[in-house]
Amino acid sequence: MSTPIEMHCPHAQATVDFLQTAGLKVEAKPGASGFSDGVEIASGGLLVDPSAQASNILHEAGHCAIVPEQFRHLLNGDLMEGMQQIHQEMAALALHPDHPLERAVVQASDPEATAWAFAAGRAIGLADEVTIRDIDYDGEGEFIRQGLSLGAYIGINGLSHGGFCQLRPLPNRGLPIYPNLAFWLQPRISV
């Protein structure tokens, strides 16, 4: 059972509650800060300052959520070292490029984390402007939000190839249409 966290902002509280229900490890840490203010990635989970913004929490959670379960624990800090280790392990496996694990790892980058965060914000019931603020992404938040809301953002394609969703109804695929996702955390994928 997750330890309850009391956030200062109701949007951040709803976000933390959602993430914990989805199975992502989220713990309170006053003063936490990593790539995003108030949020630190540690062992594939999040450490959050009680004053963290929902948008920052969602984006960093997206990075953890889209990585296959067997590699999630390798994610720390700015992710570079963990992603390098994941890619080294993948190279040693020498899988076919269309293997589901290979596709999932290739699709675990910043655009997919952004698309995941937007989908999660919608599922939580947050306003799009709370999920991605205008000031986010070096002031490009409004532009990115617009692309996501129109289904015209590259990260959506990555989520689709990673098995989270599909872009439009396709026969025999059975996955939800973005921004709905089939699952919130990329599961363990067998080799």
Secondary structure, DSSP 8 states (H G I E B T S, - for coil): -------SSHHHHHHHHHHHHHT--EEE-TT--SSBTTEEEETTEEEE-TT--HHHHHHHHHHHHTS-HHHHTT--TTSHHHHHHHHHHHHHHT--TTSHHHHHHHT-SHHHHHHHHHHHHHHHT--HHHHS-TTHHHHTHHHHHHHHHTT--HHHHHHHHTTS-BSS--TTT---BTTS-S-SS------
